[in-house]
Amino acid sequence: MTLEINSVQRDAGGFVTVTGQLRNTGSRAFNDTVAWRGVELQGTGESVAGATLVDKAGKKRYYVLRDTESRCLCTTGVSSVDPGQVVAFFAQFPAPPPATTELEFSMPTFATATVKISG
C-alpha cells in the first residue's frame, strides 16, 4: 500500500483538509485497514480517523475532527483495497495558528510525511 498526499488546504472555517489517495501496488487484496481508524474510533467502522497532524514548532498534535455523534470528518467505509485499486481519501483537522505552514502527517501503517499547508 502507498499513500499519496494531494493537498493540505487551510479552509476559511478554521479547518485543515488533507486529501490524497491510497493505492494497492500489490498482487493481493489489502484487508488490514483496521489500524487506519485509530484507537479512539475502534467501534465505529472503517475509516482513516487514525490520521494526525503534528505542529512540531507549536508542540501540538491535531486529531481528525468528529461530529456530534462521534463520526469522523474523514473517509469511511474502506475495509479492503483490491490489487491496483486507488481509493481517494480526506481527513479534516482543526487548523493550527495562521503562522504555521508546515506539519507532519501520520496515519497508522504508513511513514510520517512533512506537508505544507496551502490557502
N, C-alpha and C positions, 0 to 999 in steps of 0.2 A: 504494500500500500504506500502511496505517496500522497502528500498533502501540499497543495499549492495555494498560496495566498494571492488573490487577485486585487483586493483593495482593502484599505483600512481608512474609513471615512468618518470624519467628525461631523455629526448631524447637528442641525440648529437646535434641537430639543435637549441638548446636553448628553448625547449618547455617542458612542463609537461603534460602528458596524463593521465587522470583519466578514469579507466574502471570499470564497475560494472554491476549490474542487478537491474531492477525494478520488483517487484513481487506483484501481486494482491492476497492477502491472504483472501480476502472477498468472498462473495457469489454472488455479482453482478458486472457487468462491471464497471470499473472506467473510467469516461469520463471527469474528471476535470483536464485536462493536460495543460490548457492554462497558468496557473501560472508558469509552468516549463520553459517556454520560456523567462521569464523575461520581464522587461518593455521596453528595447530598441528594441526588435525584435517582437513586437506585430503583425506587419503586414506581417511577413514572413513565417507563417505556424508553425506547431507543431515542437517543438524541446526541448532540455534540455539546451538552451542557457542562462537560468537564473542562472545557477550554477556559484559559485565564489569560489576562494581560498583566504584565508587571512593569511598573514605572520604577526603574532602578534608582533614578535620581531622586524621586519623591518618596522612595521606600514604601510603595503601596502596591497591593495586588488587587485586581479587579476581576470579579466573577461575572458570569453570564447573568443578565437580568432575568427576573421571573415575574409572571403576572400574579394577580391576587389569588389564583388557585394553584400557585407554585409550579406552573408550567414555564419552561424556559422560553426566552425570546431568541430562539435558535432553531436550526434544522432538527426535525424529529422524524421518526419512522425508518431510520436506516438500520436494518437488522442484518443485512447481508449485501455484499458488493460482488457482483459476478466478474469473472475474468474480463479485462478490457473495459469494464463499465466505469463511467465517470459520474460522480454524484456531486452536484453543486451543494454548497453549504453556506450558512451565515450564522453569525452569533453577535448579539448586541450587548454592549457593556456600558456602565456609567463612564462618562468622559473624564479623563484626567484634566488637570488645570490647563488653560489655553497655551501656556508656555511649553508644555510637554509635547514634543513632536516625535519621540521615538519610544517604543515599548518592546517588550519581549512577549511573543505569543507562544503559548504552550497548549498542547492537547495531549492527553494520555496516549501513549504508544508511539508518539512522534517526537522528533528532536525539537528543541526550542529554537525559535527564529526571531531575529530582530526585525521589527517592522516600523515603517514611518507612517505617521498619520497625515492624511491629506484633508483639506477642507477646513 
